[in-house]
Each structure stands twice: as structure tokens, then as C-alpha cells.
Amino acid sequence: MFQFLQKNTTINFILLPIVIILLWGTNLLHPLFIPHYYDTNPMVLYKPLMAIQNWNALAGQIVSLVILLINVVIIVRVNSITRLIENKSVFFIFLFIFLSASLQDYKQLNPMQPALTFLIIGVQLLFNMYKNEHELKKIFEAGFCFAIASLFYAPAIYFAILIFIGLGMFVPFYWRQWLSALVGLLLPFILVLSIAFCFDNFMLQVTTFYENLMAVNASHFTKLFPIAFSIFLALLFIRSAFYVYLGGTRKVSTRKYYTLLLLFLVLVLVLYIFVPHVTYDFLFFGGISVSVFIANFMVNMRSKFWQEVLFIAILAFTVLVQIFPLTEINF
């Protein structure tokens, strides 16, 4: 089954929307929306999407799926440019979709989805900086994209540190590039606050950003099967990372791309563990790195038997999460 699914064929691209409909079918037939702090006090760019959700629950769910498909298209494009997964495989797309369906909070309309769109574009722009020692436009655009992401979902601003880490990894120090990144990062906030000032909403925007960034949320990651799925993925990810850095990926540029994705995931985990105001919603962003690392390892495995075993395990966890979404562990 894995051998069929991983191939880059027309049938798989037809199968892709079928998988999405199966995983999101319940939400489409009976739209369920559980409001969170970022829904009750939405960021400036997320507010129009919330207006659609408040107008019609089904329309909000459809918008969520459209954003998911946009993210899939962008991820495919990034892989085609950078060749993170050299074998012609689409398994990483299916894995990303499986992870996106792992919690109800991820399946409903949420600001992490559009924020992820701009984070992926920003990361791609950082990839383009490799040995591009005097490029200013792309690093400015990367900063701009990271800032736009935080105007959908405020905690996404923490990823701005990756801009400067990426610069340090890909090119020698050049102060104009660092300045361009900083200007790109600040410009969206300057524009939003300037417009807000003209309409006498300056303090409202500042307060909204602060409350979204520092929101006290009592939510805990207590769902049984998502926790079990996360542990399984963590072990598989560690093995996949060893594959990348112990000879599985030989091109220096590709290895640097993987390192940036690894740091992206590390930042997600560090912020989730050590910053009290960052809740489990933030783990949504780790799905990109996990999908690429694990897919790269699995499609390059020599044993077809273990490929099938791992795929069946991933599929089983995905199904269990859908069937028992509310089964919890009491701590």
C-alpha cells in the first residue's frame, strides 16, 4: 500500500482530495467549532476569516480546507525547488494532511493555518539565500512574510529568530541583509499601526496583539491517541534525523535546509515546553518539519516490509484519532 501511495502519479493527486474529504467529512456534515482565545479576540488579519465563520459554520470549514490545499500546493512547490526529498514521492503530502487532522482544533478554522502559509513562504525565501551573499530583496520578503504570519497568529512572531539563524547559516555576515530582514519584519506592523492610528484604533491593535501573545490558556494536551501518536512520531522523527545526518543526505545545501527545518521544530518544542503562554496549538507548526524528515526516511528505506509496517502504524493512529477524539488521560 505504501509503495502505491508514495508514487508521484496522477492517481495519487486524485486520491488526495478523497483522503481530505474522509478525514474532514464529519466536520463538513456537522460543522463543529470550539472557540479559543484567538477566536474571541482575533488578530487583525484573522478577523475577516472569523467573520466568515460567524456568518456560516460550513463556510468557515470550507475556508479552512481551502487554506489547507493552498499550503499543500506551496509545500509541493518548495520540495520541487529544493529537492528535500530526492525520490519522486508525494508521501510527505499525505503525512502532512494526516498530522493536520490529528486534533479537532487543527481541523476547524484557526489562525495557525494562514500563518503557516506565510511561514512556509518565508522559509523558502530563506532557502533561497544559500550562497546568495548580497541578496536583499528575498531576505526582506522573508521578514515580511514572518511578520504577516504573526498578524494572523501572534505567537508566530517567535519564528522571527529563524530569519537571523538562517542568515548565519547560509551566507557570511553582511549588515545590509540583517537590516533588510529587520525592516521587512517591522514594516507590516508599522502599516497596521499607522492605519489603526488614522482610525483611532491604535491602542486596540496593540492590546489585541499583546493579549494574543500573552494569553493565559488553561488548555492541556490530554487527548490519549494524539499523545500516543506524538510519541510514535517523535521516535520515528529521531530515526529520520539520524538518516539525514549520517549519510542519507549528501548535498551540503540540502543538509543545511534540513538543519533549518530541524531548528524550526526545536523552536516549536522549546517554546511549547518553556513558555507558559504558548499552548499545544503551537505544535501545529511542527507538522511541516516532521512530515519532511519522516517522509524522506521512509521513501528511502531499503526494506519494503518496514515501510509498510510504519505506514500502517501511521494510518492506524490517524484513524484512531478520528474515532476517539475525546478520550483523555487524567494527570
C-alpha positions as a Markdown table, in Angstrom:
| # | Residue | x | y | z |
|---|---|---|---|---|
| 1 | Met | 0.0 | 0.0 | 0.0 |
| 2 | Phe | 2.8 | 2.4 | 0.8 |
| 3 | Gln | 4.5 | 1.6 | -2.5 |
| 4 | Phe | 1.4 | 2.8 | -4.3 |
| 5 | Leu | 0.8 | 5.8 | -2.2 |
| 6 | Gln | 4.3 | 7.3 | -2.3 |
| 7 | Lys | 4.5 | 7.3 | -6.1 |
| 8 | Asn | 4.2 | 10.7 | -7.9 |
| 9 | Thr | 1.2 | 9.7 | -10.1 |
| 10 | Thr | -2.0 | 11.3 | -11.3 |
| 11 | Ile | -4.0 | 8.7 | -9.3 |
| 12 | Asn | -2.5 | 9.9 | -6.1 |
| 13 | Phe | -3.4 | 13.5 | -6.8 |
| 14 | Ile | -6.9 | 12.3 | -7.4 |
| 15 | Leu | -6.8 | 10.3 | -4.2 |
| 16 | Leu | -5.6 | 13.4 | -2.2 |
| 17 | Pro | -8.9 | 15.2 | -2.1 |
| 18 | Ile | -10.7 | 11.9 | -1.3 |
| 19 | Val | -8.5 | 11.5 | 1.8 |
| 20 | Ile | -9.2 | 15.0 | 2.8 |
| 21 | Ile | -12.9 | 14.5 | 2.5 |
| 22 | Leu | -12.8 | 11.3 | 4.5 |
| 23 | Leu | -10.8 | 13.0 | 7.3 |
| 24 | Trp | -12.9 | 16.2 | 7.3 |
| 25 | Gly | -16.2 | 14.5 | 6.4 |
| 26 | Thr | -17.7 | 14.8 | 9.8 |
| 27 | Asn | -16.8 | 18.5 | 10.1 |
| 28 | Leu | -18.4 | 19.1 | 6.7 |
| 29 | Leu | -21.6 | 17.3 | 7.5 |
| 30 | His | -21.8 | 18.6 | 11.1 |
| 31 | Pro | -19.6 | 21.6 | 11.4 |
| 32 | Leu | -18.1 | 21.8 | 14.9 |
| 33 | Phe | -16.4 | 24.9 | 16.1 |
| 34 | Ile | -14.7 | 25.1 | 19.5 |
| 35 | Pro | -13.8 | 28.8 | 20.1 |
| 36 | His | -10.3 | 29.6 | 21.6 |
| 37 | Tyr | -8.8 | 32.8 | 22.8 |
| 38 | Tyr | -7.6 | 33.7 | 19.3 |
| 39 | Asp | -11.2 | 33.3 | 18.0 |
| 40 | Thr | -12.8 | 35.5 | 20.7 |
| 41 | Asn | -10.2 | 38.3 | 20.2 |
| 42 | Pro | -8.9 | 37.7 | 16.7 |
| 43 | Met | -5.8 | 39.3 | 15.2 |
| 44 | Val | -6.3 | 41.9 | 12.5 |
| 45 | Leu | -5.8 | 39.6 | 9.5 |
| 46 | Tyr | -7.6 | 36.7 | 11.1 |
| 47 | Lys | -10.7 | 38.8 | 11.8 |
| 48 | Pro | -12.1 | 38.6 | 8.3 |
| 49 | Leu | -11.9 | 34.8 | 8.4 |
| 50 | Met | -13.6 | 34.8 | 11.7 |
| 51 | Ala | -16.4 | 36.9 | 10.2 |
| 52 | Ile | -17.0 | 34.1 | 7.7 |
| 53 | Gln | -17.0 | 31.5 | 10.5 |
| 54 | Asn | -19.5 | 33.6 | 12.5 |
| 55 | Trp | -21.7 | 34.0 | 9.4 |
| 56 | Asn | -21.8 | 30.3 | 8.5 |
| 57 | Ala | -20.1 | 27.4 | 10.2 |
| 58 | Leu | -19.9 | 25.4 | 6.9 |
| 59 | Ala | -18.4 | 28.3 | 5.1 |
| 60 | Gly | -15.7 | 28.6 | 7.8 |
| 61 | Gln | -14.9 | 24.9 | 7.4 |
| 62 | Ile | -14.6 | 25.2 | 3.6 |
| 63 | Val | -12.3 | 28.2 | 4.0 |
| 64 | Ser | -10.2 | 26.1 | 6.4 |
| 65 | Leu | -9.9 | 23.3 | 3.8 |
| 66 | Val | -9.0 | 25.8 | 1.0 |
| 67 | Ile | -6.2 | 27.1 | 3.2 |
| 68 | Leu | -5.0 | 23.6 | 3.8 |
| 69 | Leu | -4.9 | 22.9 | 0.0 |
| 70 | Ile | -3.0 | 26.2 | -0.6 |
| 71 | Asn | -0.4 | 25.0 | 2.0 |
| 72 | Val | -0.2 | 21.6 | 0.2 |
| 73 | Val | 0.5 | 23.3 | -3.1 |
| 74 | Ile | 3.2 | 25.6 | -1.6 |
| 75 | Ile | 4.9 | 22.6 | 0.1 |
| 76 | Val | 4.9 | 20.7 | -3.2 |
| 77 | Arg | 6.5 | 23.7 | -4.9 |
| 78 | Val | 9.1 | 24.1 | -2.1 |
| 79 | Asn | 10.1 | 20.4 | -2.5 |
| 80 | Ser | 10.3 | 20.7 | -6.3 |
| 81 | Ile | 12.7 | 23.6 | -6.0 |
| 82 | Thr | 14.9 | 22.4 | -3.1 |
| 83 | Arg | 14.6 | 18.7 | -3.7 |
| 84 | Leu | 14.4 | 18.0 | 0.0 |
| 85 | Ile | 13.0 | 14.5 | -0.9 |
| 86 | Glu | 15.0 | 13.5 | -4.0 |
| 87 | Asn | 12.9 | 10.5 | -4.8 |
| 88 | Lys | 9.7 | 11.4 | -6.7 |
| 89 | Ser | 7.3 | 10.8 | -3.9 |
| 90 | Val | 4.1 | 12.5 | -2.6 |
| 91 | Phe | 4.0 | 10.7 | 0.7 |
| 92 | Phe | 5.1 | 13.8 | 2.6 |
| 93 | Ile | 1.9 | 15.5 | 1.4 |
| 94 | Phe | -0.3 | 12.7 | 2.8 |
| 95 | Leu | 1.7 | 12.7 | 6.0 |
| 96 | Phe | 1.2 | 16.5 | 6.4 |
| 97 | Ile | -2.5 | 16.0 | 5.9 |
| 98 | Phe | -2.7 | 13.2 | 8.5 |
| 99 | Leu | -0.9 | 15.4 | 11.0 |
| 100 | Ser | -3.2 | 18.3 | 10.2 |
| 101 | Ala | -6.2 | 16.1 | 11.1 |
| 102 | Ser | -4.7 | 14.9 | 14.4 |
| 103 | Leu | -6.8 | 17.3 | 16.5 |
| 104 | Gln | -10.2 | 18.9 | 16.2 |
| 105 | Asp | -8.6 | 22.2 | 16.9 |
| 106 | Tyr | -6.5 | 21.8 | 13.8 |
| 107 | Lys | -9.4 | 20.6 | 11.6 |
| 108 | Gln | -11.6 | 23.6 | 12.2 |
| 109 | Leu | -10.8 | 27.2 | 11.0 |
| 110 | Asn | -7.9 | 28.5 | 13.0 |
| 111 | Pro | -5.3 | 31.3 | 12.6 |
| 112 | Met | -2.4 | 28.8 | 12.6 |
| 113 | Gln | -3.4 | 27.7 | 9.0 |
| 114 | Pro | -2.9 | 31.0 | 7.2 |
| 115 | Ala | 0.0 | 31.8 | 9.5 |
| 116 | Leu | 1.7 | 28.6 | 8.3 |
| 117 | Thr | 1.1 | 29.6 | 4.7 |
| 118 | Phe | 3.3 | 32.7 | 5.2 |
| 119 | Leu | 5.8 | 30.8 | 7.3 |
| 120 | Ile | 6.4 | 28.2 | 4.6 |
| 121 | Ile | 6.9 | 31.0 | 2.0 |
| 122 | Gly | 9.3 | 32.7 | 4.4 |
| 123 | Val | 11.3 | 29.6 | 4.9 |
| 124 | Gln | 11.5 | 29.0 | 1.2 |
| 125 | Leu | 12.9 | 32.6 | 0.8 |
| 126 | Leu | 15.5 | 31.8 | 3.5 |
| 127 | Phe | 16.4 | 28.7 | 1.5 |
| 128 | Asn | 17.0 | 30.9 | -1.5 |
| 129 | Met | 19.6 | 32.9 | 0.5 |
| 130 | Tyr | 22.0 | 30.0 | 0.4 |
| 131 | Lys | 25.3 | 31.4 | -1.0 |
| 132 | Asn | 23.4 | 34.5 | -2.1 |
| 133 | Glu | 25.7 | 36.8 | -0.3 |
| 134 | His | 24.4 | 40.2 | -1.5 |
| 135 | Glu | 20.7 | 39.5 | -2.0 |
| 136 | Leu | 18.5 | 42.0 | -0.1 |
| 137 | Lys | 15.0 | 41.5 | -1.7 |
| 138 | Lys | 14.5 | 37.9 | -0.7 |
| 139 | Ile | 15.5 | 38.4 | 2.9 |
| 140 | Phe | 13.3 | 41.5 | 3.1 |
| 141 | Glu | 10.4 | 39.4 | 1.8 |
| 142 | Ala | 11.2 | 36.6 | 4.3 |
| 143 | Gly | 11.0 | 39.1 | 7.2 |
| 144 | Phe | 7.7 | 40.5 | 5.7 |
| 145 | Cys | 6.2 | 37.0 | 5.5 |
| 146 | Phe | 7.1 | 36.1 | 9.1 |
| 147 | Ala | 5.5 | 39.3 | 10.3 |
| 148 | Ile | 2.3 | 38.7 | 8.2 |
| 149 | Ala | 2.1 | 35.3 | 9.8 |
| 150 | Ser | 2.1 | 36.9 | 13.3 |
| 151 | Leu | -0.8 | 39.2 | 12.2 |
| 152 | Phe | -2.9 | 36.1 | 11.8 |
| 153 | Tyr | -1.5 | 34.3 | 14.9 |
| 154 | Ala | 0.5 | 36.4 | 17.3 |
| 155 | Pro | 2.9 | 33.7 | 18.7 |
| 156 | Ala | 4.2 | 33.2 | 15.2 |
| 157 | Ile | 6.4 | 36.2 | 15.8 |
| 158 | Tyr | 8.7 | 33.9 | 17.8 |
| 159 | Phe | 9.8 | 32.3 | 14.5 |
| 160 | Ala | 11.4 | 35.6 | 13.5 |
| 161 | Ile | 14.6 | 34.4 | 15.2 |
| 162 | Leu | 14.9 | 31.8 | 12.4 |
| 163 | Ile | 15.4 | 34.6 | 9.9 |
| 164 | Phe | 18.7 | 35.6 | 11.5 |
| 165 | Ile | 19.7 | 32.0 | 12.2 |
| 166 | Gly | 19.1 | 31.3 | 8.5 |
| 167 | Leu | 21.3 | 34.2 | 7.5 |
| 168 | Gly | 24.0 | 33.0 | 9.8 |
| 169 | Met | 23.8 | 29.5 | 8.2 |
| 170 | Phe | 23.5 | 30.4 | 4.5 |
| 171 | Val | 25.7 | 33.5 | 4.0 |
| 172 | Pro | 28.6 | 35.4 | 5.6 |
| 173 | Phe | 27.6 | 38.3 | 7.7 |
| 174 | Tyr | 26.5 | 41.3 | 5.7 |
| 175 | Trp | 24.9 | 44.1 | 7.7 |
| 176 | Arg | 22.6 | 45.3 | 4.9 |
| 177 | Gln | 21.0 | 41.8 | 4.8 |
| 178 | Trp | 20.3 | 41.9 | 8.5 |
| 179 | Leu | 18.9 | 45.4 | 8.2 |
| 180 | Ser | 16.7 | 44.4 | 5.3 |
| 181 | Ala | 15.4 | 41.4 | 7.3 |
| 182 | Leu | 14.6 | 43.7 | 10.2 |
| 183 | Val | 12.8 | 46.3 | 8.0 |
| 184 | Gly | 10.8 | 43.6 | 6.4 |
| 185 | Leu | 9.8 | 42.3 | 9.8 |
| 186 | Leu | 8.8 | 45.7 | 11.1 |
| 187 | Leu | 7.0 | 47.1 | 8.0 |
| 188 | Pro | 3.7 | 45.1 | 8.4 |
| 189 | Phe | 3.4 | 46.2 | 12.0 |
| 190 | Ile | 4.1 | 49.8 | 11.0 |
| 191 | Leu | 1.5 | 49.7 | 8.3 |
| 192 | Val | -1.2 | 48.2 | 10.6 |
| 193 | Leu | -0.5 | 50.5 | 13.4 |
| 194 | Ser | -0.4 | 53.6 | 11.1 |
| 195 | Ile | -3.8 | 52.7 | 9.7 |
| 196 | Ala | -5.1 | 51.9 | 13.1 |
| 197 | Phe | -3.9 | 55.3 | 14.3 |
| 198 | Cys | -5.7 | 57.1 | 11.5 |
| 199 | Phe | -8.9 | 55.4 | 12.6 |
| 200 | Asp | -8.3 | 55.9 | 16.3 |
| 201 | Asn | -7.7 | 52.2 | 16.9 |
| 202 | Phe | -4.0 | 52.3 | 17.7 |
| 203 | Met | -4.3 | 51.1 | 21.3 |
| 204 | Leu | -6.9 | 48.5 | 20.3 |
| 205 | Gln | -4.4 | 46.8 | 17.9 |
| 206 | Val | -1.6 | 46.9 | 20.5 |
| 207 | Thr | -3.8 | 45.4 | 23.2 |
| 208 | Thr | -5.1 | 42.7 | 20.8 |
| 209 | Phe | -1.6 | 41.7 | 19.9 |
| 210 | Tyr | -0.5 | 41.6 | 23.5 |
| 211 | Glu | -3.5 | 39.6 | 24.7 |
| 212 | Asn | -3.0 | 37.1 | 21.9 |
| 213 | Leu | 0.7 | 36.8 | 22.5 |
| 214 | Met | 0.4 | 36.6 | 26.3 |
| 215 | Ala | -3.0 | 34.8 | 26.6 |
| 216 | Val | -3.3 | 32.7 | 29.7 |
| 217 | Asn | -4.9 | 29.4 | 28.4 |
| 218 | Ala | -5.5 | 26.5 | 30.7 |
| 219 | Ser | -5.7 | 24.0 | 27.9 |
| 220 | His | -3.5 | 20.9 | 28.3 |
| 221 | Phe | -2.5 | 18.3 | 25.8 |
| 222 | Thr | -4.5 | 15.4 | 27.4 |
| 223 | Lys | -6.0 | 13.5 | 24.4 |
| 224 | Leu | -4.9 | 9.9 | 24.6 |
| 225 | Phe | -4.5 | 8.9 | 21.0 |
| 226 | Pro | -2.9 | 12.2 | 19.9 |
| 227 | Ile | -0.4 | 11.8 | 22.7 |
| 228 | Ala | 0.4 | 8.2 | 21.7 |
| 229 | Phe | 0.6 | 9.3 | 18.0 |
| 230 | Ser | 3.0 | 12.1 | 19.1 |
| 231 | Ile | 5.3 | 9.7 | 21.0 |
| 232 | Phe | 5.4 | 7.4 | 17.9 |
| 233 | Leu | 6.2 | 10.3 | 15.6 |
| 234 | Ala | 8.9 | 11.6 | 18.0 |
| 235 | Leu | 10.7 | 8.2 | 17.9 |
| 236 | Leu | 10.3 | 7.9 | 14.1 |
| 237 | Phe | 11.5 | 11.5 | 13.7 |
| 238 | Ile | 14.7 | 10.9 | 15.7 |
| 239 | Arg | 15.5 | 7.9 | 13.5 |
| 240 | Ser | 14.7 | 10.0 | 10.4 |
| 241 | Ala | 17.1 | 12.8 | 11.6 |
| 242 | Phe | 19.9 | 10.2 | 12.1 |
| 243 | Tyr | 19.3 | 9.1 | 8.5 |
| 244 | Val | 19.7 | 12.7 | 7.2 |
| 245 | Tyr | 22.9 | 13.5 | 9.1 |
| 246 | Leu | 24.6 | 10.1 | 8.9 |
| 247 | Gly | 24.9 | 9.9 | 5.1 |
| 248 | Gly | 21.3 | 9.8 | 3.8 |
| 249 | Thr | 21.6 | 13.4 | 2.5 |
| 250 | Arg | 24.9 | 14.2 | 0.9 |
| 251 | Lys | 24.4 | 17.6 | -0.7 |
| 252 | Val | 25.6 | 20.4 | 1.6 |
| 253 | Ser | 22.8 | 22.8 | 0.6 |
| 254 | Thr | 20.1 | 20.1 | 1.2 |
| 255 | Arg | 21.6 | 19.3 | 4.6 |
| 256 | Lys | 21.5 | 23.0 | 5.5 |
| 257 | Tyr | 17.9 | 23.1 | 4.5 |
| 258 | Tyr | 17.1 | 20.2 | 6.8 |
| 259 | Thr | 19.0 | 21.9 | 9.6 |
| 260 | Leu | 16.8 | 24.9 | 9.3 |
| 261 | Leu | 13.7 | 22.7 | 9.4 |
| 262 | Leu | 15.1 | 20.9 | 12.4 |
| 263 | Leu | 15.7 | 24.2 | 14.2 |
| 264 | Phe | 12.1 | 25.2 | 13.2 |
| 265 | Leu | 10.8 | 22.1 | 15.1 |
| 266 | Val | 13.2 | 22.6 | 18.0 |
| 267 | Leu | 11.9 | 26.2 | 18.4 |
| 268 | Val | 8.3 | 24.9 | 18.4 |
| 269 | Leu | 9.1 | 22.4 | 21.1 |
| 270 | Val | 11.2 | 24.8 | 23.3 |
| 271 | Leu | 8.5 | 27.4 | 23.2 |
| 272 | Tyr | 5.8 | 24.9 | 24.0 |
| 273 | Ile | 7.7 | 23.5 | 26.9 |
| 274 | Phe | 9.2 | 26.5 | 28.5 |
| 275 | Val | 6.9 | 29.5 | 27.6 |
| 276 | Pro | 3.8 | 29.4 | 29.8 |
| 277 | His | 1.7 | 31.4 | 27.3 |
| 278 | Val | 2.3 | 29.0 | 24.4 |
| 279 | Thr | -0.3 | 26.3 | 24.3 |
| 280 | Tyr | -0.5 | 23.0 | 22.4 |
| 281 | Asp | -2.0 | 24.8 | 19.4 |
| 282 | Phe | 1.6 | 25.9 | 18.6 |
| 283 | Leu | 2.6 | 22.3 | 17.9 |
| 284 | Phe | 0.6 | 22.6 | 14.7 |
| 285 | Phe | 3.6 | 24.3 | 13.1 |
| 286 | Gly | 5.9 | 21.3 | 13.8 |
| 287 | Gly | 4.0 | 19.2 | 11.2 |
| 288 | Ile | 6.0 | 20.6 | 8.3 |
| 289 | Ser | 9.4 | 19.5 | 9.7 |
| 290 | Val | 8.1 | 16.2 | 10.9 |
| 291 | Ser | 6.4 | 15.4 | 7.6 |
| 292 | Val | 9.5 | 16.1 | 5.5 |
| 293 | Phe | 12.0 | 14.3 | 7.8 |
| 294 | Ile | 9.9 | 11.2 | 8.2 |
| 295 | Ala | 8.8 | 11.0 | 4.5 |
| 296 | Asn | 12.4 | 11.4 | 3.4 |
| 297 | Phe | 13.5 | 8.5 | 5.7 |
| 298 | Met | 10.6 | 6.2 | 4.8 |
| 299 | Val | 10.8 | 6.6 | 1.0 |
| 300 | Asn | 14.5 | 5.8 | 1.1 |
| 301 | Met | 14.2 | 2.7 | 3.3 |
| 302 | Arg | 15.6 | -0.5 | 1.7 |
| 303 | Ser | 13.1 | -2.8 | 3.5 |
| 304 | Lys | 9.7 | -2.6 | 1.9 |
| 305 | Phe | 8.3 | -4.6 | 4.8 |
| 306 | Trp | 9.2 | -1.9 | 7.4 |
| 307 | Gln | 7.9 | 0.8 | 5.0 |
| 308 | Glu | 4.6 | -0.9 | 5.1 |
| 309 | Val | 4.6 | -1.5 | 8.9 |
| 310 | Leu | 5.4 | 2.1 | 9.6 |
| 311 | Phe | 2.8 | 3.4 | 7.1 |
| 312 | Ile | 0.1 | 1.1 | 8.6 |
| 313 | Ala | 1.0 | 2.4 | 12.1 |
| 314 | Ile | 0.7 | 6.0 | 10.9 |
| 315 | Leu | -2.6 | 5.2 | 9.2 |
| 316 | Ala | -3.9 | 3.4 | 12.3 |
| 317 | Phe | -3.1 | 6.3 | 14.6 |
| 318 | Thr | -4.7 | 8.7 | 12.2 |
| 319 | Val | -7.9 | 6.6 | 12.2 |
| 320 | Leu | -7.9 | 6.2 | 16.0 |
| 321 | Val | -7.6 | 9.9 | 16.4 |
| 322 | Gln | -10.7 | 10.4 | 14.3 |
| 323 | Ile | -12.7 | 7.7 | 16.0 |
| 324 | Phe | -11.8 | 8.6 | 19.6 |
| 325 | Pro | -11.1 | 12.3 | 19.6 |
| 326 | Leu | -12.2 | 13.0 | 23.1 |
| 327 | Thr | -10.6 | 10.1 | 25.0 |
| 328 | Glu | -8.4 | 11.8 | 27.6 |
| 329 | Ile | -5.6 | 11.0 | 30.1 |
| 330 | Asn | -6.1 | 12.3 | 33.6 |
| 331 | Phe | -2.9 | 13.7 | 35.0 |
